Amino acid sequence: MVFTAGSSLYMAPSLGVAPYDAIAPIISTRFLIKYKTARVGQDVCFLVAALIAGGPIGFASIVVAFFAGPLISYWDRSISTPTMDYINDLSEQPSFQIIGKCGCQRY
């Protein structure tokens, strides 16, 4: 859970991501599919590649392969996008009144 929340928060500003984390957004944009579908497909492909290469596959590997994409999408909707919207609104008209109010009330 913490891994997927952190991934969502660091990818939300669109300031650059690690190469592994850039594959799913590129695929979802180019092929017009949902991010979570692209991420599950990517993770399953890497899981199969690890299996073919003789790497260790454990329970956690399988859980991450199938649930990282949907969980990152959930965090995007519930935390990352509202937070980025709040920061963008604050940067357009900075004031101490806006800072004192929680921007989460609008969402």
C-alpha distances in whole Angstrom, upper triangle without the diagonal:
4,5,5,6,9,10,11,12,14,16,17,20,21,22,22,19,19,21,18,16,20,21,19,20,23,23,22,25,28,27,26,23,20,17,15,18,19,16,16,19,19,16,19,21,20,19,23,24,23,24,28,28,27,24,22,20,17,15,12,14,14,11,10,13,13,10,8,11,11,8,9,12,11,10,13,15,14,13,14,17,19,18,20,23,23,24,26,28,28,30,32,34,33,34,33,34,31,29,29,28,25,24,21,24,25,22
4,6,5,6,8,10,11,12,14,15,18,20,21,20,17,18,20,18,16,19,21,19,20,23,24,23,25,28,29,28,25,22,19,17,20,20,17,18,21,20,18,20,23,21,21,25,25,24,26,29,28,28,25,23,21,19,17,14,15,17,14,12,15,16,13,11,13,14,10,10,14,13,10,13,16,14,13,13,17,18,17,19,22,22,22,24,27,27,28,30,32,31,32,31,32,29,27,28,27,23,23,21,24,25,22
4,6,5,6,9,10,11,12,14,17,18,19,17,14,14,17,14,12,16,17,16,17,20,21,21,23,26,26,25,23,20,17,15,18,18,14,15,18,17,14,17,20,18,18,21,22,20,23,26,25,25,22,20,19,17,16,12,13,15,12,10,13,14,11,8,11,13,10,9,13,13,11,13,16,16,14,14,17,19,18,19,22,23,22,25,27,27,28,31,33,32,33,33,34,31,28,30,29,25,25,23,26,27,24
4,5,5,6,9,10,11,12,15,16,18,17,14,14,16,14,11,14,16,14,15,18,19,18,20,23,23,22,20,16,13,12,15,15,12,13,16,15,13,16,19,17,18,21,22,21,23,26,26,26,23,22,20,18,17,13,14,15,12,9,12,12,9,6,8,9,6,5,9,9,8,10,13,13,12,11,14,17,16,17,20,21,21,23,25,26,27,29,31,30,32,32,32,29,27,29,28,24,23,21,24,24,21
4,5,5,6,9,10,11,14,15,17,17,15,16,18,16,13,16,18,16,16,20,21,19,21,24,25,24,21,18,15,14,17,18,15,16,19,18,17,20,22,21,21,25,26,25,27,30,30,30,27,25,23,22,20,17,17,18,15,13,15,16,12,10,11,11,8,6,9,9,6,8,11,10,8,9,12,14,13,14,17,18,18,20,22,23,24,26,28,27,29,28,29,26,24,25,24,20,19,17,21,21,18
4,5,5,6,9,10,12,14,15,14,12,13,16,15,12,15,17,16,16,19,21,20,22,25,26,25,23,20,16,16,19,19,15,17,20,19,17,21,23,21,21,25,25,24,27,29,29,29,26,25,23,22,21,17,18,19,17,14,16,17,14,11,13,14,11,9,12,12,9,10,14,13,11,10,13,15,13,14,17,18,17,20,22,22,23,26,28,26,28,28,29,26,24,25,25,21,20,19,23,23,21
4,6,5,6,8,11,12,13,12,9,10,13,11,8,11,13,12,12,16,17,17,18,21,22,21,19,17,13,13,16,15,12,15,17,15,14,18,19,18,19,22,23,22,25,27,26,27,24,24,22,21,21,17,17,18,16,13,14,15,13,9,10,12,10,7,10,11,9,9,13,14,12,10,13,15,14,14,18,19,18,20,23,23,23,26,28,28,30,30,31,27,26,28,27,23,22,21,24,24,21
4,6,5,6,9,11,12,12,11,13,15,14,10,12,14,13,12,15,17,15,17,20,21,20,18,15,12,12,15,15,12,15,18,16,16,19,21,20,21,24,25,25,27,29,29,30,27,27,25,24,23,19,19,20,17,14,16,16,13,10,10,11,9,5,8,9,6,6,9,10,9,6,9,12,11,11,14,16,16,17,20,21,21,23,26,25,27,28,28,25,23,25,24,21,19,17,21,21,18
4,6,5,8,10,11,12,11,13,16,16,12,14,17,16,14,18,20,18,19,22,24,22,21,18,15,15,19,18,16,19,21,20,19,23,24,23,24,28,28,27,30,32,32,33,30,29,27,27,25,22,22,23,21,18,19,20,17,14,14,14,12,9,11,11,8,8,11,11,8,5,9,11,9,9,13,14,13,15,17,18,18,21,23,22,24,25,25,22,20,22,21,18,17,16,19,19,17
4,6,7,8,8,9,8,10,13,13,10,12,15,15,13,16,19,18,19,22,23,22,21,19,15,16,20,18,16,19,21,19,19,22,23,22,23,27,26,26,29,31,30,31,28,28,27,26,26,22,22,23,21,18,19,20,18,14,15,16,14,11,13,14,11,10,14,14,12,9,11,14,12,11,15,16,14,16,19,19,19,21,24,23,26,26,27,24,22,25,24,21,20,19,23,23,20
4,6,6,7,7,6,9,12,12,8,9,12,12,10,13,15,14,15,18,20,19,18,16,12,14,17,15,13,17,19,17,17,21,21,20,22,25,25,25,28,30,29,31,28,28,27,27,26,23,22,23,21,18,18,19,17,14,13,15,13,10,11,13,11,9,13,14,12,9,10,14,12,11,14,16,15,15,19,20,19,21,24,24,27,28,29,25,24,26,25,23,20,20,23,23,20
4,5,8,9,10,13,15,16,12,12,15,14,11,14,17,15,15,18,20,19,18,16,13,15,18,17,15,19,21,19,20,23,24,23,25,28,28,28,31,33,33,34,31,31,30,29,28,25,24,25,23,20,21,21,19,15,14,15,14,10,11,12,10,7,10,12,10,6,7,10,9,7,10,13,12,12,15,16,16,18,21,21,24,25,25,22,21,23,22,20,17,17,20,19,17
4,5,8,10,13,16,17,14,13,17,16,13,16,19,17,17,20,22,21,21,19,16,18,21,20,18,22,24,22,23,26,27,26,28,31,31,31,34,35,35,37,34,34,32,32,32,28,27,28,27,23,24,25,22,19,18,19,18,14,14,16,13,11,14,15,12,9,9,11,10,7,10,12,10,10,14,15,14,16,19,19,22,23,24,21,20,23,22,20,17,17,21,20,18
4,6,8,11,13,15,12,10,14,14,11,12,16,15,14,17,19,18,19,17,14,17,20,18,17,21,22,20,21,25,25,24,26,29,28,29,32,33,33,35,32,33,31,32,31,28,27,28,26,23,23,24,22,19,17,19,18,15,15,17,15,12,15,17,15,11,11,14,13,10,13,15,14,13,17,18,16,18,21,22,25,27,28,24,23,26,26,23,21,21,24,23,21
4,7,11,13,15,12,11,15,16,13,14,18,18,17,19,22,22,22,21,18,20,23,20,19,23,24,22,23,26,26,25,27,30,29,29,33,34,33,35,32,33,32,32,32,29,28,29,28,24,25,26,24,21,20,22,21,17,18,20,18,15,18,20,17,14,14,17,15,12,15,17,14,14,18,18,17,19,22,22,25,27,28,25,24,27,27,25,22,23,26,25,24
4,7,9,12,9,8,12,13,11,12,16,16,15,18,20,21,21,20,16,19,21,18,17,21,21,19,20,23,23,22,24,27,26,26,29,31,29,32,29,30,29,30,30,27,25,27,26,22,22,24,23,19,18,21,20,16,17,20,18,16,19,21,19,15,16,19,18,15,18,20,18,18,21,22,20,22,26,25,29,30,32,28,27,30,30,27,25,25,29,28,26
4,6,8,6,6,10,11,10,11,14,15,15,17,20,20,20,18,15,17,19,16,14,18,19,16,16,20,20,18,21,23,22,22,26,27,26,28,25,26,25,26,26,23,21,23,22,19,19,21,20,16,15,18,18,14,16,19,17,15,19,20,18,15,16,20,18,16,19,22,20,20,24,24,23,25,28,28,31,32,33,30,28,31,31,28,26,26,29,29,26
4,6,5,6,9,11,12,12,15,16,17,18,21,21,21,20,16,17,19,16,14,17,18,14,15,18,18,16,18,21,19,19,23,24,23,25,22,23,23,24,24,21,19,21,21,17,17,20,19,16,16,19,18,15,17,20,18,17,21,23,21,18,20,23,21,20,23,25,23,24,27,28,26,29,32,31,34,35,37,33,32,34,34,31,29,29,32,32,29
4,5,5,7,10,11,11,13,15,16,16,18,20,19,19,16,17,18,15,13,16,16,12,13,17,15,14,17,19,17,18,21,22,21,23,21,22,22,23,24,22,19,21,21,18,17,20,20,16,16,19,19,16,18,22,20,19,23,25,23,20,22,25,24,22,25,28,26,26,30,31,29,31,34,34,37,38,40,36,35,38,37,34,32,31,35,34,31
4,6,6,8,10,11,12,14,16,17,18,19,18,17,14,14,15,12,10,13,13,9,10,13,12,10,13,16,14,15,18,19,18,20,18,19,18,20,21,18,15,17,18,14,13,16,16,13,13,17,17,14,16,19,19,18,21,23,22,20,21,25,24,23,26,28,27,27,31,32,31,33,36,36,38,39,40,37,35,38,37,34,32,31,34,34,31
4,6,7,8,9,11,12,14,15,17,17,16,15,11,12,14,11,9,12,13,10,10,14,14,12,15,18,17,17,20,22,21,23,21,21,20,21,21,18,16,17,17,13,13,15,15,11,11,14,14,11,13,16,15,14,18,20,19,16,18,21,20,19,22,24,23,24,27,28,27,29,32,32,35,36,37,33,32,35,34,30,28,27,31,30,27
4,6,6,6,9,10,11,12,14,15,15,14,11,13,14,11,10,13,13,11,12,16,15,14,17,19,18,19,22,23,23,25,23,24,23,24,25,22,19,20,20,17,16,18,17,14,13,16,16,13,14,18,17,15,19,21,20,17,18,22,21,19,22,24,23,23,27,28,27,28,32,32,35,36,37,34,33,35,34,31,29,28,31,30,28
4,6,5,6,9,10,11,12,14,13,13,10,12,12,8,8,11,10,8,10,13,12,12,15,16,16,17,20,21,21,23,21,23,21,23,23,21,18,19,19,16,14,16,16,14,12,15,17,14,15,19,19,17,20,23,22,19,20,24,24,22,24,27,26,26,29,31,30,32,35,35,38,40,40,37,36,38,37,34,32,31,34,32,29
4,5,5,6,9,10,10,11,10,9,6,8,9,5,5,9,8,7,9,12,12,12,15,17,17,18,21,22,22,24,22,23,21,23,22,20,17,18,17,14,13,13,14,11,9,12,14,11,12,15,16,14,17,20,20,17,18,22,22,20,23,26,25,25,28,30,29,31,34,34,37,39,39,35,34,37,35,32,30,28,31,30,27
4,5,5,6,9,10,10,10,9,6,9,10,8,8,12,12,10,13,16,15,16,19,20,20,22,24,25,26,28,26,27,25,26,25,23,21,21,20,17,16,16,16,13,11,13,15,12,11,15,15,13,15,18,18,15,15,19,20,18,20,23,22,22,25,27,26,27,31,31,34,36,36,32,32,34,33,30,27,26,29,27,24
4,6,5,6,8,10,10,11,9,12,12,9,10,14,13,11,14,17,16,16,19,21,20,22,25,25,25,28,27,28,26,28,28,25,23,23,23,20,18,19,19,16,14,16,18,15,15,19,19,16,19,22,22,19,19,22,23,21,22,26,25,24,27,29,28,29,32,33,37,38,39,35,35,37,36,33,30,29,32,30,28
4,5,5,6,8,8,9,8,11,10,6,9,11,10,9,13,14,13,15,18,19,18,21,23,23,24,27,25,27,25,26,26,24,22,21,21,19,16,17,18,16,13,15,18,16,15,19,20,17,19,23,23,21,20,24,25,23,25,28,28,27,30,32,31,32,35,36,39,41,41,37,37,40,38,35,32,31,34,32,29
4,6,6,5,5,6,5,9,8,6,9,11,11,11,14,15,15,17,19,20,21,23,25,26,27,29,28,28,26,27,27,25,22,22,21,19,17,16,17,15,12,13,16,14,12,16,17,15,16,20,21,18,18,21,23,21,22,25,26,25,27,30,29,30,33,34,37,39,39,35,35,37,35,32,29,28,30,28,25
4,6,5,7,8,8,12,12,10,12,15,14,14,17,19,19,20,23,24,24,26,28,29,29,32,31,32,30,31,30,28,26,25,25,22,20,20,20,18,15,16,19,16,14,18,19,16,17,21,21,19,17,21,22,20,21,25,25,23,26,28,28,28,31,33,36,38,38,34,34,37,35,32,29,28,30,28,26
4,6,8,11,11,14,13,11,14,16,15,14,18,19,18,20,23,23,23,26,28,28,29,32,30,32,30,32,31,29,27,26,26,24,21,22,22,20,17,19,21,19,18,21,22,20,21,25,25,23,21,25,26,24,25,28,28,26,29,32,31,31,35,36,39,41,41,38,38,41,39,36,33,32,34,32,29
4,6,9,10,13,11,9,13,15,13,13,17,18,17,19,22,22,22,25,27,27,28,31,30,31,29,31,30,29,26,25,25,23,20,20,21,20,16,18,21,19,17,21,22,20,21,25,26,24,22,26,27,25,26,30,30,29,31,34,33,33,37,38,41,43,43,39,39,42,40,37,34,33,35,32,30
4,7,9,12,11,10,13,15,14,15,18,19,19,21,23,24,25,27,29,29,31,33,32,33,30,32,31,29,27,25,25,23,21,20,20,19,16,16,19,18,15,19,20,18,18,22,23,21,20,23,25,23,24,27,28,26,28,31,31,31,34,36,39,41,40,37,37,39,37,34,31,30,32,29,26
4,6,9,7,7,10,12,11,13,15,16,17,19,21,21,23,25,26,27,29,31,30,30,27,28,27,26,24,22,22,20,18,16,17,16,12,13,16,15,13,16,18,16,17,20,22,20,19,22,24,23,24,27,28,27,29,32,32,32,35,36,39,41,40,37,37,39,37,33,30,29,31,29,25
4,6,5,6,9,10,11,12,14,16,17,19,20,21,23,25,26,27,29,31,29,29,26,27,25,23,22,20,19,18,16,14,14,13,10,10,13,12,9,12,14,13,13,16,18,17,16,19,21,20,21,24,25,25,27,29,30,30,33,34,37,38,38,34,34,36,33,30,27,25,27,26,22
4,5,5,6,9,10,10,12,14,15,16,18,20,21,22,24,26,27,28,26,27,24,24,23,21,19,18,17,15,14,13,12,11,7,8,11,9,7,11,12,11,12,15,16,15,14,18,19,18,20,23,23,23,25,28,28,29,32,33,35,36,36,32,32,34,32,29,26,24,27,25,22
4,5,5,6,9,10,10,12,14,15,16,18,20,21,22,24,25,27,25,24,22,22,20,18,17,15,14,12,11,9,9,8,4,5,8,7,6,9,11,11,12,15,16,15,16,19,20,20,21,24,25,25,27,29,30,31,34,34,37,38,37,34,33,35,33,29,27,25,27,26,22
4,5,5,6,9,10,11,12,14,15,17,18,20,21,23,24,26,24,24,21,22,20,19,17,15,15,13,11,9,10,10,7,8,11,11,10,13,15,15,16,18,20,19,19,22,24,23,25,28,28,28,31,33,33,34,37,38,40,41,41,37,37,39,36,33,30,28,30,29,25
4,6,5,6,9,10,11,12,14,15,16,18,20,21,22,24,23,23,21,22,21,19,17,16,16,14,11,11,12,11,8,10,13,12,11,14,16,15,17,20,21,19,19,23,24,23,25,28,28,28,30,32,32,33,36,37,40,41,41,37,37,39,37,34,31,29,32,30,27
4,5,5,6,8,10,11,12,14,15,16,18,20,21,22,20,21,18,19,18,16,14,13,13,10,8,9,9,7,5,8,10,9,10,13,14,14,16,18,19,17,18,22,22,22,24,27,27,27,30,31,31,33,36,36,39,40,40,36,35,37,36,32,30,28,31,30,26
4,5,5,6,8,10,10,12,14,15,16,18,20,21,19,19,16,17,16,14,12,10,10,9,6,5,7,7,6,8,11,11,11,14,16,16,18,20,21,20,21,24,25,25,27,29,30,30,33,34,35,36,39,39,42,42,42,39,38,40,38,34,32,30,32,31,28
4,6,5,6,9,10,11,12,14,15,16,18,20,19,19,17,18,18,17,14,12,13,12,8,8,11,11,9,11,14,14,14,17,19,19,20,23,24,23,23,27,28,27,29,32,32,32,35,37,37,38,41,42,44,45,45,41,41,43,41,37,35,33,35,34,31
4,6,5,6,9,10,11,12,14,15,16,18,17,18,16,17,18,16,13,13,14,11,8,10,12,11,9,13,15,14,15,18,19,18,21,23,24,22,23,26,27,26,28,31,31,31,34,36,35,37,40,40,43,44,44,41,39,42,40,37,35,33,36,35,31
4,5,5,6,9,10,10,12,14,15,16,14,15,12,14,14,12,9,9,10,8,5,7,9,8,9,12,13,13,15,17,18,18,21,23,23,22,23,27,27,26,29,31,31,32,35,36,36,38,41,41,43,44,44,41,39,41,40,36,34,32,35,35,31
4,5,5,6,8,10,10,12,14,15,14,14,12,13,13,13,9,8,10,9,6,7,11,11,11,13,15,16,17,19,21,21,23,25,26,25,26,30,30,30,32,35,35,35,38,39,39,41,44,44,47,47,47,44,43,44,43,39,37,35,38,37,34
4,5,5,6,9,10,11,12,14,13,15,13,15,16,16,12,11,14,12,9,11,14,14,13,16,18,18,19,22,23,23,26,28,28,27,28,31,32,31,33,36,36,36,39,41,40,42,45,45,48,49,49,45,44,46,45,41,39,37,40,39,36
4,5,5,6,9,10,10,12,11,12,11,13,15,14,10,11,13,11,9,12,14,13,14,17,18,18,20,22,23,23,26,28,28,26,28,31,31,30,33,36,35,36,39,40,39,41,44,44,47,48,48,45,43,45,44,41,39,37,40,39,36
4,5,5,6,9,10,11,9,10,8,10,11,11,7,8,11,10,7,10,13,13,14,17,18,18,20,22,23,24,27,28,28,27,29,32,32,32,35,37,37,37,40,42,41,44,46,46,49,49,49,46,44,46,45,41,40,38,41,40,37
4,5,5,6,9,10,10,11,9,12,14,14,11,10,14,13,10,13,16,16,17,19,21,21,23,25,26,27,29,31,31,30,32,35,35,35,38,40,40,40,43,45,44,46,49,49,52,52,53,49,48,50,48,45,43,41,44,43,40
4,5,5,6,9,9,11,11,14,16,16,12,13,16,15,12,15,18,18,18,21,23,23,24,27,28,28,31,32,32,31,33,36,36,35,38,40,40,40,43,45,44,46,49,49,52,52,53,50,48,50,49,45,44,42,45,44,41
4,5,5,6,5,7,7,11,14,14,10,12,15,14,12,15,18,17,19,22,22,22,25,27,27,28,31,32,32,31,33,36,36,35,38,40,40,41,44,45,44,47,49,49,51,52,53,49,47,49,48,45,43,41,45,44,41
4,5,5,6,7,7,10,13,14,11,11,15,15,13,16,19,19,20,23,24,24,26,28,29,30,33,34,34,33,35,38,38,38,41,43,42,43,46,47,47,49,52,52,54,55,55,52,50,52,51,47,46,44,47,46,43
4,5,8,10,10,14,17,18,14,15,19,18,16,18,22,22,23,25,27,27,29,31,32,33,35,37,37,36,37,41,41,40,43,45,45,45,48,50,49,51,54,54,56,57,58,54,53,55,53,50,48,46,49,49,45
4,6,9,11,14,18,18,15,16,20,19,17,20,23,22,24,27,27,27,30,32,32,33,36,37,37,36,38,41,40,40,43,45,44,45,48,49,48,51,54,53,56,56,57,54,52,54,53,50,48,46,50,49,46
4,7,9,12,16,17,14,15,19,19,17,20,23,23,24,27,28,28,31,33,33,34,37,38,38,37,39,42,41,41,44,46,45,46,50,50,50,52,55,55,57,57,58,55,53,55,54,50,49,47,50,50,47
4,6,10,13,14,11,13,16,16,15,18,20,20,22,25,25,25,28,30,30,31,34,35,35,33,36,39,38,38,41,43,42,43,47,47,47,49,52,51,54,54,55,51,49,51,50,47,46,44,47,47,44
4,6,10,11,9,11,14,14,14,17,19,19,21,24,24,24,27,29,29,30,33,34,33,33,35,38,37,38,41,42,42,43,46,47,47,49,52,51,53,53,54,51,48,50,49,46,45,42,46,46,43
4,7,8,6,8,11,11,11,14,16,16,19,21,21,22,24,26,26,28,30,31,31,31,33,36,35,36,39,40,40,42,44,45,45,48,50,49,51,51,52,49,47,48,47,44,43,40,43,43,40
4,5,5,7,9,10,11,13,15,15,18,20,20,21,24,24,25,27,29,30,30,30,32,35,34,35,38,39,39,41,44,44,45,47,49,49,50,50,51,47,45,47,45,42,41,39,41,42,39
4,5,5,6,9,10,11,12,14,17,18,17,19,22,22,23,25,27,27,28,28,31,33,33,34,36,38,38,40,42,43,44,46,48,47,49,48,49,46,44,45,43,40,39,36,39,40,36
4,5,5,6,8,10,10,11,14,16,15,16,19,20,20,22,24,24,24,25,27,30,29,30,33,34,34,36,39,39,40,42,45,44,45,45,45,42,40,41,40,37,36,33,36,37,33
4,6,5,6,9,10,10,13,15,15,16,19,20,20,22,25,25,25,25,27,30,30,30,33,35,34,36,39,39,40,42,45,44,46,46,46,43,41,42,41,38,37,34,37,37,34
4,5,5,6,9,10,12,14,14,16,18,19,20,22,24,25,25,25,27,30,30,31,33,35,35,37,39,40,41,43,45,45,47,47,47,44,42,43,42,38,37,34,37,37,34
4,5,5,6,8,11,11,11,13,16,16,17,19,21,21,22,23,25,27,27,28,31,32,33,34,37,38,38,41,43,42,44,44,44,41,39,40,39,35,34,31,34,34,30
4,6,5,5,8,10,10,11,14,15,15,17,19,20,20,20,22,25,25,26,28,30,30,31,34,35,35,38,40,40,41,41,42,38,37,38,37,33,32,29,32,32,29
4,6,6,8,10,11,12,14,16,17,18,20,21,22,21,23,26,26,27,29,31,31,32,35,36,37,39,41,41,43,43,44,40,39,40,39,35,34,31,34,34,30
4,6,7,8,10,11,13,14,16,17,19,20,21,21,23,25,26,27,29,31,31,32,35,36,37,39,41,41,43,43,43,40,38,40,38,34,33,30,32,32,28
4,6,5,6,8,10,11,12,14,16,16,18,18,20,22,23,24,26,28,28,30,32,33,34,36,38,38,40,40,40,36,35,36,34,31,29,26,29,29,25
4,6,5,6,9,10,11,12,14,15,16,15,17,20,20,21,23,25,26,27,29,30,31,33,35,35,37,37,37,34,33,34,33,29,27,25,28,28,24
4,5,5,6,9,10,11,13,14,15,15,16,19,20,20,22,24,25,25,28,29,30,32,34,34,37,37,37,33,32,34,32,29,27,24,27,26,23
4,6,5,6,9,10,11,12,14,14,15,18,19,20,21,23,25,25,27,29,30,32,34,34,36,36,36,32,32,33,31,27,25,23,25,24,21
4,5,5,6,9,10,10,12,12,14,16,17,18,20,22,23,24,26,27,28,30,32,32,34,34,34,30,29,30,28,25,23,20,23,23,19
4,5,5,6,9,10,10,10,11,14,15,15,17,19,20,21,23,25,25,27,30,30,32,32,32,28,27,29,27,24,22,19,22,22,19
4,6,5,6,9,10,10,10,13,14,15,16,19,20,20,22,24,25,27,29,29,31,32,31,28,27,29,27,23,21,19,21,20,17
4,5,5,6,8,9,10,12,14,15,16,18,19,21,22,24,25,27,29,29,31,31,30,27,26,27,25,21,19,16,19,18,15
4,5,5,5,6,8,10,11,12,14,15,17,18,20,21,23,24,26,26,28,28,27,24,23,24,22,19,17,14,17,17,14
4,6,6,5,6,8,9,10,12,14,15,16,18,19,20,22,24,24,26,27,27,23,22,24,22,19,16,14,17,16,13
4,6,7,6,7,10,11,11,13,15,16,17,19,21,22,24,24,26,27,26,22,22,24,21,18,15,13,15,14,10
4,7,7,7,9,11,12,13,15,16,17,19,21,22,24,24,25,25,24,21,20,21,19,15,13,10,13,13,9
4,6,6,6,9,10,11,12,14,15,16,18,20,22,21,23,23,22,19,18,19,17,13,12,9,13,13,10
4,6,5,6,9,10,11,12,14,15,16,18,20,20,22,23,22,19,18,20,18,15,13,11,15,14,12
4,5,5,6,9,10,10,12,14,15,17,19,19,21,22,22,18,18,20,18,15,12,11,14,12,10
4,6,5,6,9,10,10,12,14,15,17,17,19,19,19,15,15,17,14,11,8,7,10,9,7
4,5,5,6,9,10,10,12,14,16,15,17,17,17,14,13,15,13,10,8,8,11,11,10
4,5,5,6,9,10,10,12,15,15,17,18,18,15,14,17,16,13,10,11,14,13,12
4,5,5,6,8,10,11,13,14,16,17,17,13,14,16,14,12,9,10,12,10,10
4,5,5,6,9,10,11,11,13,14,13,10,10,12,11,9,6,8,10,9,10
4,5,5,6,9,10,10,12,13,14,10,10,13,12,11,9,11,14,13,13
4,5,5,6,9,10,13,15,15,12,12,16,15,14,11,13,15,14,14
4,5,5,7,8,11,13,13,9,11,14,12,12,9,12,13,12,13
4,5,6,5,8,10,10,7,8,11,11,11,9,12,14,13,15
4,6,5,9,12,13,10,10,14,14,15,13,16,18,17,18
4,6,10,13,14,11,12,16,16,16,14,17,18,17,18
4,6,10,10,8,10,13,14,15,13,17,18,16,19
4,7,9,7,8,11,12,14,13,16,18,17,19
4,5,6,7,9,10,13,13,17,17,17,20
4,5,5,6,9,12,13,16,17,18,20
4,5,5,7,10,11,14,14,15,18
4,5,5,8,8,12,12,12,15
4,6,7,8,12,13,14,16
4,7,9,12,12,14,16
4,6,9,9,10,13
4,5,6,9,10
4,5,6,8
4,5,5
4,5
4
